[in-house]
Amino acid sequence: MTRVQDLDTPALVIDLDIMERNLQRVADYAASHKLRLRPHTKTHKSLLIAQKQLALGAAGLTVAKTTEAEVMLGAGAGELLVAFPVIGEAKARRLASIAGILGKSADGTPRVTIAIDSVFGAKQLSQAAEVAGVRLGILVEIDVGLGRAGVAPSEAVAFTSAVAALPHLDCLGFTFYPGHIKDQSEQKIAELSETVARVREELVRAGYPPKVVSGGSTPLLYRSHEVEGLNEIRPGTYVFNDLNTVAGGACNLEDCAASVLVTVASHTHPERMIVDGGSKTFSSDKLSSGGPGHGRLLEAPGAVFHKMNEEHGFIDLSAAERDFTVGDKVRIIPNHICVAVNLHEYVYGVRDGVVEEVWNVEARGKLQ
């Protein structure tokens, strides 16, 4: 029996009870509101957890990259959505190959779908699908306010028309990511719902009724049913949660399943200590709420994890509730868990302080 405190550090530790509760809660929410759940694997990057999501009723899986899609084939998902625009002939050919493996659903819908916002990318996908003798599903990405990827809502019909004219592509609907809404603002959610409903209505009138309206984010996860016309959600961070999820009001601190176990490696000043986890271990993301630090020290919430070098984590102890000594092991909840997971080869599943499972992060480092 290995206890969590016996692990070598740095170690990414998952509280299995919390993770399982998070998975079940979202599965129940999606079912109760008749929302199709296609969770994003960008957070856990694990075949084991993907299989747990599918077993709880997920209709498929979402990935960000073509290489992640290749990995997630191993989870046994019936369908895959690539939620990042695919640009490049090599990527298009690989996705066409995956489409050849997964085939079509019973109603003829392609089992591989890609979110796009350029005719250039659509043409590359069309050409690759034609060569491979397959069809690819397309979701038009709409920018609903984040200012990242996506065509403007006013361009949705014209862009859909251009893509629909290309061979071997099936326009299945549209997708959006409301990442600009980091709180639970009633006004912002109402504006989002109005935008999504308007785009949907315009597509219906133009002769392109969307089969799939895919959206949502973990911060707005449990408000998804308030967005008119939305019928699919693809949250990712919810599986573990993190401090940014807490800051956005989507969960409580006790819903954070992941922490990084680190060791106090140096303590030469009474108000400062160094732990053996830095930028190679944690995300450098700041809190979305503007708060200080790179994570929360569970053993002393008043301590501030304020600086990182590659191997060094600087902890300010001036307001800490206790002191530490070299060799002590402490747990830190990261601000942004998705990036942290990508830095670790293994994850340790813990229940009641005992390591119950160890799994690989199979999709880490899959960047293409």
N, C-alpha and C positions, 0 to 999 in steps of 0.2 A: 504494500500500500504506500503510495506516494502522496504526501500532503503538499498543499500549495506552497507552503513556506520552505519546502525542500527543493523546489525547482531552481535550476540555474537561471540566472538573469542576464539580460532582460527577457521576460517571457510574457506573451499575450495570453491572458487568462479570461475565460468565459464562464460566468455563473450559469450553469445549465438550467436551473430552475427559472431564472429570469428570462433567459433566451426562449425557453419553451413556452413560457407564459406570453411573451411578445408575439411569437409565431401564431399561437392559438387565438390570441385576441384579434389579430388582423384577419385571420381566416374567418373567424366568426363575424367580424364587421362586414367583410366583403359579402359573405353569404346572406347576412340579414338585410343588406341593402341591394342585393342582386347586382353587385359589381363584379365584373370579371377581374380576377387577381393574376397579374403577370409580374411577379416581384423582380426587382433589379438585383442582380447578383454582385454588383460592384462593391458592395460592403463586405460580404463574407467571402466571396471568391472561392467557395468550397462546394465540392460535389456532395458531400455529406449533408450540408445544410440545404442545398438545393433540393435534394431528395426529400428532406423533411417538409419543405414547402409544398412540393408536388403532392406528397402523401396527405397534406392537409387541404388539398383541393385547388391548388394553383393551376391555372389553365395552361401555363407555359412559363418561360423564363425570359427576362430581359438582360441584355448585356450591353457594354459600351463599345467593344472592339470585336473585330472579326476573329481574332485569336481566342478571345474569351468564348465566343460562340463555339469554336471547335472544342474547347475544353468542356463546355457545358453539354455537349452532345452526350458525354459520359454519364450525365445525371438521369438520362432517360426522358427528357422533356419532349412532349409531343410537338412543341413549336417554340421558336426563338424569335425575339424581337431585338434588333440592333438599334439602340436608341440614339446613337451618335452618327452624324452624316458619314457615309462611306464614300471616300474619294480615292481613286487609284484602281487601275486595272487588275493588279494582283489581288487586292482585297475583294473586288467584284467577282473574280474567278473563284476565289475560295468560298464565298458565300453561295455562289451557284452550285458549287460542289456539295455544300451542306444541304442545299435545297434538294439536290438529287438524292441524298441519303434520307431526308425526312419525308419527301414526297408531298402529297396534298391531304387535306382533311376529307372527311366523307362528303362534304358539300362542294369539294373542289377548290377550297381556299388554300393558297400556298402556306406551308408551315414555317417558312422563313420570311420575315418582314423587316423592312429597313425604313427608318425615319430619314427623310431627305428634305433639303430646302434649295436644291439647285438642279436645273435642267442638265447641267454638265454631269453631275453625279448620277442622275437618273439614266442618261444615255449610256454611261459606262455599265451600269447594272443591266440595262436592257440588252446590250451587246453580249455581255457575259452569259446572261440567261439564254439568249438565242443560241450561242455556241454550245452550251451545255444541254440544250433541249429541255429547259425547265421554266417555270414561272416563279417570279418573286413578288411578294406582297409589298406594298408601299403605303406608308403613312406620311402624309404631308405634315411637316413640322411647322407649327404656328408660333410666332413670338407674341406672347400675351402680356409682355411688360418687362421681362428680365433684361432684354437687350443683348441676348446671347445668340444662339442659333434660331432659325425659323423665319419664314416669310411673314410679312405684315398681314394681319387679319383681312385687310382690304384686298390683298393679292391672292387669297386662298383659292378662289374659283378659277382665276386665270392660270395659276400654277398647276392646280389639279388637272385642268383641261390639257395643258401641255404634256404632263406626265402620262395621262390616260391615253394619249395618242401614240405612245411608244409601245412597240411590241414586247410581249413576254413579261409585262408588268401589270399587276392588278392593284388599282387604287382602292384601298380598303377603308380609308377614312383619314383622320388627322390626329395629331398628337401635340401636346403642349406641356411645358414645365413651368409652373408658377413660382420659380425660385426667388422672385423678388418679394414675395409675401412671406416674411419670416415671423410674423405674429399671427394672432387670431382675429385680425381686424374684420369686423362685420362689413364695413364699407368696401374694403378691398376684395373680399370674397364675393360680395354681390356684384362688383364690377367685373370680376373674372367670370362669374356665371353668365352675365349678360353678354360678354364677348364670345364665350364658347357657344352659347345658344344662337347668337347671330351668325357666326361662321357656319354652324350646322344648318341653319335655315337657308342660308345663301347657297350652300352646296346642294341641298335638296332641290331648291328651285331651279338650279342650273343642270339638274339631271345627274348629280353625283352624290346620291344619298350615302352618308358614311355608315358603314357597318360597324366600325370601331371608332370611338372617341376616347382616346387614351390620354390620361393625364395624372396629375397629382404629384405630391412630394410628401416626404415624411412629416415636415412641419404642418402641412394641411391635411394629412392623411385622414383623420377622423371627421373632417368637414367635407370630404369628397362627395358625399351624397347630396350636398347643397348646390353643387355645380350642375346646372341644367344641361342635360344631354350627355353627360359623362357616363360611360358604361364600362370603362376599364381603368384600373389603378395599377401602378407599377412602383410601389415604394421600395426602398432598399435599406436605408439606415435603421428602420424600425426593428430589425432583427436583433441588433445590439443596443442601439441608441447611443448618444454621446452628449457632451455638455451643450453643444449647439442645439440639439433636439430639445433639451431641457429649457434652454434659453428661449426657444421658439414657442414654448407652451404646449408641445405635442406629447410630452411625457414628463414624469417626475424622476428625481434622482434615483429612486429605487427601481426604476425601469431600465437603468443602464447595466447591461450584462457584461460589458467588456471593460477590463482594466489592464494596465501593464504593470507587472511586478518588476521592481527594480531594487537594487542594493545601494545603500549609502557607501560610496567609495572613498569619500574624503569629507572631513568635518574639522577644518583647522580654524574656523572662526565661529564664535557662539551664535551668530545670526545668519550663517550660511552653511549649506552643505551641498555636496555634489553627488548625484546619483549616476549610475552607469547606463543611462538612457538619454540620448540626445536626438539630433535631427535624423539619425539613421534608425531611430526607434519610434519616434512620435511624429505626428503631423505638426508643421509649423503654423497651421491655421490659428488665427486669433478667434476669440469668441464673437459670434455674430452680434451679440448684445453690446459689444465694446468693452467687456470686462477684462481684467488683467490675466495674464498667464496662459500657459499652454495645456493646462489640465488641472484636475482637482486631486489633491493628495488626501486619500480617504482617511488615513490615520491622523491627519492634522489639517482640517479644511482651511484654517487660517494661514497656513503656509502658502507661498506664492511661487509657482514654477514659472519663473519670469524670463529665462534665457536658456538657449541651447547652443552648444557646438556639436560637432559630429557625434562624439561619444559622451559628452558631458551634459548633464541636466543641472542647472543652477536653481537651487531652492532657497528662497528668502524665508528665514525662520523668525523674523522679528515679531510677527504676530501669531506664531504657531502656538497651539495649545499644549505642546510637549516638546521635549528635546529628543534627539536621536544620537546614536553612536555608530561609528563605522561598523559595517557588517549587518546593520538592521535592514530588513526588507520592507518596502512600502509599496502600496498600490496607487496608481494614478489613472483616473478616468480621462482619456484624451478629449480635446475639444472636438476633433473630427476623426471618427473611428475608421472611416473608409480608407484614408491614406495610411493610417497606422497598420491596418491589416496587410496592406500591400508590401509592407516592409518586413514581415515575419514569414518564415518558412513553415512554422508549426504553430498550432493553437492548442491550448490545454483547456479541456472542459472540466469544470470543477463543480462538485456538489458537496455541500456541508464540509468544505475545506479539504476534500479529498479529490485527487485527480482521477476522474472516471474515464475520460476519453482524451486521445491525442489525435489530431487530424492535420493533414497537409493543407496548405493554401494553394490548391492546384492552379488557380488562375492568376496568381501574383505575377507581376512583371509582364503580363500579356499586353503589349502596348500597340500592336499593329492591327 
